């Protein structure tokens, strides 16, 4: 239900902001809101939240396309 291109590891699970570029070798990062993230744990939190939103709302989750 979650789009495979959803930026789950680059989206802050605390404030929702998306890091534009985050190379794969970077395993931990800090958001400008001050939240410190382990990339894999952060992605898991975001995918869980997206999955819960899909089950509650019945719609897919996709990143905004510009």
C-alpha positions as CSV (number, residue, x, y, z in Angstrom):
1,X,0.0,0.0,0.0
2,X,3.0,2.3,0.5
3,X,4.6,3.6,-2.7
4,X,8.0,2.0,-3.2
5,X,9.5,5.5,-3.8
6,X,8.1,6.9,-0.6
7,X,11.1,8.6,1.1
8,X,10.6,6.8,4.4
9,X,14.2,6.9,5.5
10,X,14.6,10.6,4.5
11,X,11.4,11.8,6.2
12,X,11.7,13.0,9.8
13,X,9.3,10.9,11.9
14,X,9.1,13.7,14.4
15,X,8.2,16.7,12.2
16,X,7.6,15.3,8.8
17,X,10.2,17.3,6.9
18,X,12.1,15.6,4.1
19,X,15.8,15.7,3.6
20,X,16.5,16.4,-0.1
21,X,19.7,14.2,-0.4
22,X,20.8,11.5,2.0
23,X,23.5,9.1,0.6
24,X,23.0,5.5,1.4
25,X,26.2,5.3,3.4
26,X,24.8,7.8,5.9
27,X,23.1,5.6,8.6
28,X,22.3,8.3,11.2
29,X,21.2,11.9,10.7
30,X,19.8,14.8,12.6
31,X,16.8,16.8,11.4
32,X,16.7,20.6,11.7
33,X,13.9,20.1,14.3
34,X,16.6,18.5,16.5
35,X,15.5,14.9,16.3
36,X,18.3,12.4,15.8
37,X,17.5,9.4,13.6
38,X,18.9,6.0,12.9
39,X,18.0,5.6,9.2
40,X,16.4,2.1,9.5
41,X,14.4,2.8,12.7
42,X,13.2,6.1,11.3
43,X,12.1,4.4,8.0
44,X,10.2,1.7,10.1
45,X,8.4,4.4,12.0
46,X,7.4,6.2,8.9
47,X,6.2,3.0,7.1
48,X,4.2,2.0,10.1
49,X,2.5,5.4,10.3
50,X,1.8,5.3,6.5
51,X,0.4,1.8,6.8
52,X,-1.9,2.9,9.6
53,X,-3.0,5.9,7.6
54,X,-3.8,3.7,4.7
55,X,-5.8,1.3,6.8
56,X,-7.7,4.2,8.4
57,X,-8.3,6.3,5.3
58,X,-8.3,3.6,2.6
59,X,-5.9,5.5,0.3
60,X,-2.3,5.0,-0.9
61,X,0.6,7.0,0.3
62,X,2.8,8.7,-2.3
63,X,5.4,11.5,-2.0
64,X,4.4,14.8,-3.5
65,X,5.6,15.1,-7.1
66,X,6.8,18.4,-8.3
